[in-house]
């Protein structure tokens, strides 16, 4: 199995494991492994003007350029690196890019989460 196949299996597994939270939460959420392996919930898709999480997952763009306003790139990247390198969560503000243009500002809680010996970042979005 190559790395991409392994990541696809991991994202399927964590999606199943966290399905109840992703589907039931009234907050926007996503779980991030890498730019090609992200799970979004419906609330986050709706916040950014997408019809479904699947529509977001099908975009063939890096995560930051597709969904994050440029002024918030370093904020999100620094929080992600802190979570991955130090196993620390954080809360911060991000400006998200809407599908049809414009931005929406929201508070993000980012925490590291382990699944099958792989480190993911789970994000809760308060708009």
N, C-alpha and C positions, 0 to 999 in steps of 0.2 A: 504494500500500500504506500503510495507517495504522500508527501506532506499535505497537498491539497485535499486528498481523499481523507486523510486523518483529520484535518480541520473540519471537513464537511461532517464527518461522523461525530466529532466533538460538539459542533454547533447543533446538530440534531439531538444529541443526548441532553445537553443543557437546556435546550428548548423544551423537551419533554419534561425534564425534571422541574423546571420553573414555570411550566404552562399555566398553572392555577394563578400564580402571582401575576404573570404577564397579562393574562386574560381578564383577571378580576380587578386589578388595580385601577383606580380612577385617575391615576397619574400617568404621564408619559414615562415610558421606560425603554431602555435598550440594553442588550448585553453584547459586549464587544470583545472579539478575539483578535481580529485584524480587519483591514479595509474590505476584504472579500467575505468575511464571516462575522456577520452582525445579525442580531435578532431584534426587531422593533415590535412594540405593541401598538394596538389600534389607536390608543389615546395619543401617542407620540406622532403617529402618521396624521391623525386629524389636526393636531396642533400646527403641523407644518403644511397642511393643505393637501395631503396625499389621500387617496381613496382607501389605501390598505397598506399594511406593513410590507406585503409582497411587492407592491409598486416601488417602495423605497429600496428593497433588497435587490431589485432588478436593475437599478441604475449602475452604469459601468463607469463610475467616477470614484476617486478617493473620497473617503468619508468627510474629511475636512472641507474639501472644495464643494462637495455636494450639499452639505447640511449646515455648516458652521460659517458665520460671518467672519471675514478675514480678521477683524479686530479682536476676535475671541479665540483664534487659532492657538496662540501661545498659552493662553489660560487653560484651555482644555488639554493640550499636550503636556504641560507641566503637571497638572493634576493626575493625568494618566501615568506619567513616568513615576510620580511619587507613589501611586498605588502599586505599580508593578515592581518598583525597586525597593520600596520601604514597607510595603504591605500596609499603607496608611490610606484611610479614606479622607475625603475633603468635601467642602461645600463652597460653591462659587457661582458667579453670574456668567451666563453665556448668551450671546445673541445668535439665534438660529436663523438660517435662511429658509424662507417659505418657498414652496414650489412655484408659485405664480409671481414671485418677486416680493420684496420687502423682508422685514425681519421681525422676529418676536423674541423679546428678552425673557429669560427664565433662570431660576435658580436650579442648580444641578447638585445632587449628592452623588458622588462617585466612590465606590468601594471595590476593593479586589474581592474576587470570589474564585474558589477552586472547584474544578470539576475534572474528574478522571486524571488527576495529577497535572492539569494544565490551568494556568492562571488566566482568568477573564476579568473584565471590568464591567460591573453592573452600574447603570446610571438611572437615577430617578429625576424626573424633570418636573418642577413646579412652575407653572406659568400663571 
